[in-house]
Amino acid sequence: MPGALCPRALDCESVTNAAREGARLAVAPLSQTSTLASNGQIEAEIQVFLDAARISGATVTVERPVVVQANGVTMQYTRVRVTVPYQVI
């Protein structure tokens, strides 16, 4: 579940995309393995997207498992959150 909080509308899409790519990496096994990426690998992948958009000062948080119960069913998911401090342009 990607989440992005960003200070400028132009950066918001890039921050959201970085969080989304991190979330994808978090839930899909690494190529030709059954191993999920580590939090460090997820954070590094997100940083690649942020660097490409020239966004600095971001905080990346990877939480897993996040456990939720609904209608007697227990579910687990991964939360990836990217936040960027507000900057006056």
C-alpha positions in Angstrom: 0.0 0.0 0.0 2.0 3.0 -1.2 1.6 6.3 0.5 3.0 9.7 -0.4 3.0 13.0 1.3 4.6 15.8 -0.8 4.9 19.6 -0.6 4.6 20.6 -4.2 2.1 19.4 -6.8 4.9 18.8 -9.4 6.8 16.5 -7.0 3.7 14.7 -5.9 3.5 12.4 -8.9 7.2 11.5 -8.6 6.9 10.8 -4.9 3.8 8.7 -5.5 5.5 6.7 -8.2 8.6 6.1 -6.0 6.3 4.8 -3.2 4.4 2.6 -5.7 7.6 1.1 -7.1 8.8 0.3 -3.6 5.4 -1.3 -2.8 5.7 -3.5 -5.9 9.2 -4.6 -5.0 8.0 -5.3 -1.4 5.4 -7.9 -2.5 6.9 -9.6 -5.5 9.7 -12.1 -5.1 13.1 -11.2 -6.4 13.8 -12.4 -9.9 14.0 -16.2 -10.2 13.7 -16.7 -6.4 11.0 -17.0 -3.8 12.7 -14.4 -1.6 11.1 -11.1 -0.9 13.2 -7.9 -1.0 14.6 -6.6 2.2 13.6 -3.2 3.6 17.0 -1.9 2.6 16.5 -3.1 -1.0 13.1 -1.5 -1.1 14.4 1.8 0.3 17.3 1.8 -2.3 14.8 1.2 -5.2 12.7 4.1 -3.9 15.8 6.3 -3.7 16.6 5.6 -7.4 13.2 7.1 -8.4 13.6 10.1 -6.0 17.1 10.8 -7.3 15.9 10.7 -10.9 13.3 13.3 -10.0 15.9 15.3 -8.1 13.9 15.1 -4.9 16.0 15.2 -1.7 15.3 15.0 2.0 12.7 12.3 1.7 11.9 9.9 4.5 11.1 6.3 3.5 9.2 4.0 5.9 8.6 0.3 5.2 6.2 -1.5 7.6 5.6 -5.2 7.4 3.6 -7.0 8.2 0.7 -4.7 8.8 -2.1 -7.0 10.2 -5.7 -6.1 9.6 -8.8 -8.1 10.6 -12.1 -7.8 8.7 -15.1 -10.0 9.0 -13.1 -12.6 10.9 -10.4 -12.8 8.3 -6.8 -11.8 9.2 -4.9 -10.2 6.4 -1.3 -8.9 6.1 0.1 -6.3 3.9 3.1 -4.1 3.4 2.9 -0.3 3.9 5.4 1.8 2.0 5.4 5.5 2.9 7.5 8.3 1.3 7.3 11.8 2.8 9.1 14.9 1.7 9.5 18.0 3.9 7.6 21.1 2.8 9.8 23.6 1.0 8.8 27.2 0.0 9.6 27.7 -3.7 
